[in-house]
Amino acid sequence: MKKIKISLFIIITLLGMNVSGQNKLKVSLAEWSLHNTLNEGKMTNLDFPRISKTLYNIDAVEYVNSFFIDKAEDMTYLANLNAECKKYGVKSLLIMIDGEGALADTSAIVRTKTIQNHYKWVKAAQFLGCHSIRVNVYGQGTMEQVKTAAVDGLTRLCDFSLPFKINIIVENHGGYSSNGAWLSDVIKTVNKPNCGTLPDFGNFQEYDRYKGIEEMMPFAKGVSGKSYDFDAQGNETKIDYARMIKIVKAANYKGYIDVEYEGSRLSEDEGIKATKALLNRLISK
């Protein structure tokens, strides 16, 4: 009997089947989905792990630094946040960083200050057990000028964060970063193991969103399942989610896709639940 069990295990392994489910796409919750609730003071960042697990049964979270902007170096606060995660069995994945300057500013002085502004968030991310911080590569100038500045800013920040085992990842978040070809070229030029992308299904202006996601996926260390509205069948009305998930799967991505509801017709609660349901339905296919 033991020989039969061992043989079955070997067969399953050789076929590439993972009985633990470690290689499956998983769903996380982006804190931005609750930005209205947070801004209205109905919850705090410390409540986020509990709400993610108890209300939505999601056990992995992605923070937004603006909701604890003055706490990056407050070790008591961060320890309390860790304690909440442990209490509810929630994993911290990343921190989305805003308001710390433009990493692709063409002024070397301003860019250096911006890089230094991110140091505390790298350390906070490590303390919380995150794998990444999401940064912005904004800058004024031509595409080539901003690319040069972005490469410098990302390279230097990646060099700082490498000993902390933190990735520096860039979202398509406006400006040139919402051009998939431009952003993928920046990441390729940086050529650092801890530099990557956070493809967001939304956040494209004139650029073709499906082309952009496809270009960004080879460097993805996270994926943002942005959503705005849903029809009666539970499908997103502005984004072809089935097509997006196909692109994600084709890239052999194995990490988390976050629920990032940004609509206005549905409440945040309804939007989060609808996005999670759609992601789970498509992931399981």
C-alpha positions as CSV (number, residue, x, y, z in Angstrom):
1,M,0.0,0.0,0.0
2,K,2.8,2.4,0.8
3,K,4.5,1.8,-2.5
4,I,1.2,2.6,-4.3
5,K,0.9,5.9,-2.4
6,I,4.5,6.9,-3.2
7,S,4.0,6.0,-6.9
8,L,0.8,8.1,-7.1
9,F,2.7,11.0,-5.5
10,I,5.5,10.7,-8.1
11,I,3.0,10.6,-11.0
12,I,1.2,13.7,-9.7
13,T,4.5,15.5,-9.4
14,L,5.7,14.5,-12.9
15,L,2.5,15.7,-14.4
16,G,3.1,19.1,-12.8
17,M,0.0,19.0,-10.6
18,N,0.4,20.9,-7.3
19,V,-1.8,19.3,-4.6
20,S,-1.1,22.2,-2.3
21,G,-2.4,24.7,-4.8
22,Q,0.7,26.9,-4.5
23,N,0.9,27.6,-8.2
24,K,-2.7,28.7,-8.5
25,L,-3.6,32.4,-9.0
26,K,-4.8,33.8,-5.7
27,V,-6.9,36.8,-4.7
28,S,-5.8,39.7,-2.4
29,L,-7.5,42.9,-1.4
30,A,-6.2,46.3,-2.3
31,E,-6.8,48.9,0.4
32,W,-7.8,51.5,-2.2
33,S,-11.0,49.5,-2.6
34,L,-12.0,51.0,0.8
35,H,-10.6,54.5,0.3
36,N,-14.0,56.2,0.8
37,T,-14.6,54.3,4.0
38,L,-11.1,55.1,5.2
39,N,-11.3,58.8,4.3
40,E,-14.6,59.1,6.1
41,G,-13.1,57.8,9.2
42,K,-15.3,54.7,9.4
43,M,-12.2,52.5,9.6
44,T,-8.5,52.8,10.0
45,N,-5.5,51.1,8.4
46,L,-5.2,49.0,11.5
47,D,-8.8,47.7,10.8
48,F,-7.8,46.6,7.3
49,P,-6.6,43.0,8.0
50,R,-9.6,42.2,10.1
51,I,-12.1,43.6,7.6
52,S,-10.3,41.8,4.7
53,K,-10.6,38.5,6.4
54,T,-13.9,38.7,8.3
55,L,-16.0,40.5,5.8
56,Y,-14.5,39.3,2.5
57,N,-12.6,36.1,3.5
58,I,-9.5,37.4,1.8
59,D,-6.3,36.6,3.6
60,A,-3.8,38.7,1.7
61,V,-3.7,42.5,1.7
62,E,-2.0,45.4,-0.2
63,Y,-1.7,48.7,1.7
64,V,-1.8,52.3,0.5
65,N,0.8,54.4,2.3
66,S,-1.5,57.5,2.4
67,F,-3.6,55.7,5.1
68,F,-0.7,55.5,7.5
69,I,1.5,58.2,6.0
70,D,3.1,59.2,9.2
71,K,3.7,55.7,10.6
72,A,6.4,54.4,8.3
73,E,9.0,54.6,11.1
74,D,6.6,54.1,14.0
75,M,7.7,50.6,15.1
76,T,5.0,50.3,17.7
77,Y,2.3,51.0,15.1
78,L,3.9,48.6,12.6
79,A,4.1,45.9,15.3
80,N,0.4,46.5,16.1
81,L,-0.4,46.1,12.4
82,N,1.6,42.9,12.3
83,A,-0.3,41.7,15.3
84,E,-3.6,42.3,13.6
85,C,-2.4,40.3,10.6
86,K,-1.3,37.4,12.7
87,K,-4.6,37.5,14.7
88,Y,-6.7,37.1,11.6
89,G,-4.3,35.0,9.5
90,V,-3.7,37.7,6.9
91,K,-0.5,38.1,4.8
92,S,0.9,41.5,3.9
93,L,1.9,41.6,0.3
94,L,3.0,45.2,-0.6
95,I,2.6,48.9,0.1
96,M,1.5,51.3,-2.7
97,I,3.6,54.4,-2.3
98,D,2.2,57.9,-3.2
99,G,3.1,61.4,-2.2
100,E,6.8,60.8,-1.9
101,G,7.9,62.6,-5.1
102,A,8.6,61.6,-8.7
103,L,11.2,58.9,-9.2
104,A,11.6,60.0,-12.8
105,D,12.0,63.7,-12.1
106,T,14.6,65.0,-14.6
107,S,16.2,67.1,-11.8
108,A,19.0,64.9,-10.2
109,I,18.6,66.8,-6.9
110,V,14.8,66.3,-6.7
111,R,15.1,62.6,-7.9
112,T,17.7,61.9,-5.2
113,K,15.4,63.3,-2.5
114,T,12.6,61.2,-3.8
115,I,14.7,58.0,-3.7
116,Q,15.6,58.8,-0.1
117,N,11.9,59.4,0.7
118,H,11.2,55.8,-0.2
119,Y,13.9,54.3,2.1
120,K,11.6,54.3,5.1
121,W,8.9,52.5,3.2
122,V,11.3,49.8,2.0
123,K,12.2,49.2,5.7
124,A,8.5,49.3,6.7
125,A,7.6,46.8,4.0
126,Q,10.3,44.4,5.2
127,F,9.1,44.7,8.8
128,L,5.5,43.9,7.7
129,G,6.6,40.9,5.7
130,C,5.8,42.4,2.3
131,H,7.5,41.4,-0.9
132,S,7.3,44.8,-2.6
133,I,6.6,48.5,-2.6
134,R,4.8,50.0,-5.6
135,V,6.3,53.3,-6.8
136,N,5.5,55.9,-9.4
137,V,7.8,57.0,-12.3
138,Y,6.4,60.4,-13.0
139,G,8.5,63.0,-14.7
140,Q,8.3,66.1,-17.0
141,G,10.1,66.0,-20.3
142,T,10.3,63.9,-23.5
143,M,9.7,60.1,-23.3
144,E,13.5,59.6,-23.6
145,Q,14.4,62.1,-21.0
146,V,11.9,60.7,-18.5
147,K,13.0,57.1,-19.3
148,T,16.6,58.1,-18.5
149,A,15.5,59.6,-15.2
150,A,13.2,56.6,-14.4
151,V,16.0,54.1,-15.1
152,D,18.3,56.0,-12.7
153,G,15.7,56.4,-10.0
154,L,14.6,52.8,-10.1
155,T,18.2,51.4,-10.3
156,R,19.3,53.3,-7.3
157,L,16.2,52.5,-5.2
158,C,16.5,48.8,-6.2
159,D,20.1,48.8,-5.1
160,F,19.1,50.1,-1.7
161,S,16.2,47.7,-1.3
162,L,17.9,44.5,-2.4
163,P,19.5,43.8,1.0
164,F,16.0,44.2,2.5
165,K,14.6,41.6,0.0
166,I,12.0,44.1,-1.2
167,N,11.0,44.5,-4.8
168,I,10.5,47.9,-6.4
169,I,7.5,47.6,-8.8
170,V,5.9,50.1,-11.1
171,E,2.2,50.4,-11.9
172,N,0.8,51.9,-15.0
173,H,-0.4,54.9,-13.1
174,G,-0.6,57.8,-15.5
175,G,1.9,59.7,-17.7
176,Y,4.3,57.7,-19.6
177,S,3.9,54.8,-17.2
178,S,0.5,54.1,-18.8
179,N,2.3,53.3,-22.1
180,G,3.1,49.6,-21.8
181,A,5.9,49.6,-24.4
182,W,7.6,52.5,-22.6
183,L,7.3,51.0,-19.2
184,S,8.5,47.6,-20.2
185,D,11.5,49.2,-21.9
186,V,12.3,51.0,-18.7
187,I,12.2,47.8,-16.6
188,K,14.3,45.9,-19.2
189,T,16.9,48.7,-19.1
190,V,17.0,48.7,-15.3
191,N,17.6,44.9,-15.5
192,K,17.5,44.3,-11.8
193,P,16.0,41.1,-10.2
194,N,14.0,43.1,-7.7
195,C,12.6,45.6,-10.3
196,G,9.2,44.7,-11.9
197,T,5.7,45.8,-12.7
198,L,2.3,45.9,-11.2
199,P,0.0,45.7,-14.2
200,D,-3.3,47.4,-13.5
201,F,-6.3,46.5,-15.6
202,G,-7.4,50.1,-15.6
203,N,-5.2,53.2,-15.6
204,F,-4.8,53.4,-19.4
205,Q,-5.8,56.5,-21.3
206,E,-5.4,56.3,-25.0
207,Y,-3.2,53.2,-24.9
208,D,-4.8,49.8,-25.6
209,R,-5.2,48.2,-22.2
210,Y,-4.9,44.6,-23.4
211,K,-1.7,45.3,-25.3
212,G,-0.4,47.2,-22.3
213,I,-1.1,44.4,-19.8
214,E,0.5,41.9,-22.2
215,E,3.6,44.0,-22.4
216,M,3.9,44.4,-18.7
217,M,3.2,40.8,-17.6
218,P,6.7,39.4,-18.2
219,F,7.9,41.6,-15.4
220,A,4.9,41.4,-13.1
221,K,5.4,40.8,-9.4
222,G,1.8,41.6,-8.7
223,V,-1.4,42.2,-10.7
224,S,-4.1,44.7,-9.9
225,G,-7.7,43.7,-10.8
226,K,-9.1,47.2,-11.2
227,S,-12.9,47.2,-11.6
228,Y,-15.5,49.9,-12.1
229,D,-19.0,48.4,-12.7
230,F,-20.8,45.2,-13.3
231,D,-23.8,43.9,-15.3
232,A,-26.5,41.6,-14.1
233,Q,-24.4,38.6,-15.0
234,G,-21.5,39.8,-12.8
235,N,-19.3,40.8,-15.7
236,E,-17.2,44.0,-15.6
237,T,-18.7,46.4,-18.0
238,K,-15.6,48.5,-18.9
239,I,-13.0,45.8,-19.0
240,D,-13.0,42.4,-20.6
241,Y,-12.0,40.5,-17.5
242,A,-12.0,37.1,-19.3
243,R,-9.5,38.4,-21.8
244,M,-7.4,40.0,-19.0
245,I,-7.2,36.7,-17.1
246,K,-6.2,34.9,-20.2
247,I,-3.3,37.3,-20.7
248,V,-2.3,36.8,-17.1
249,K,-2.4,33.0,-17.3
250,A,-0.6,33.0,-20.7
251,A,2.3,34.9,-19.0
252,N,2.6,31.9,-16.5
253,Y,2.0,34.3,-13.6
254,K,1.5,32.5,-10.3
255,G,1.0,35.2,-7.7
256,Y,-1.9,37.3,-6.4
257,I,-4.4,39.4,-8.3
258,D,-5.8,42.1,-6.1
259,V,-9.4,43.3,-5.8
260,E,-9.3,47.0,-6.5
261,Y,-12.8,48.3,-6.9
262,E,-12.9,52.0,-8.0
263,G,-16.5,52.4,-9.1
264,S,-19.2,54.7,-7.9
265,R,-22.5,53.0,-8.7
266,L,-22.1,50.1,-6.4
267,S,-21.0,50.6,-2.8
268,E,-17.4,49.7,-1.9
269,D,-18.7,46.6,-0.1
270,E,-20.8,45.5,-3.2
271,G,-17.9,46.3,-5.6
272,I,-15.4,44.3,-3.6
273,K,-17.7,41.3,-3.5
274,A,-18.5,41.5,-7.2
275,T,-14.9,41.9,-8.2
276,K,-13.8,38.9,-6.0
277,A,-16.6,36.7,-7.4
278,L,-15.6,37.5,-11.0
279,L,-11.9,36.9,-10.3
280,N,-12.6,33.6,-8.6
281,R,-14.9,32.5,-11.4
282,L,-12.4,33.2,-14.1
283,I,-9.4,32.0,-12.2
284,S,-11.0,28.6,-11.7
285,K,-11.6,28.0,-15.4
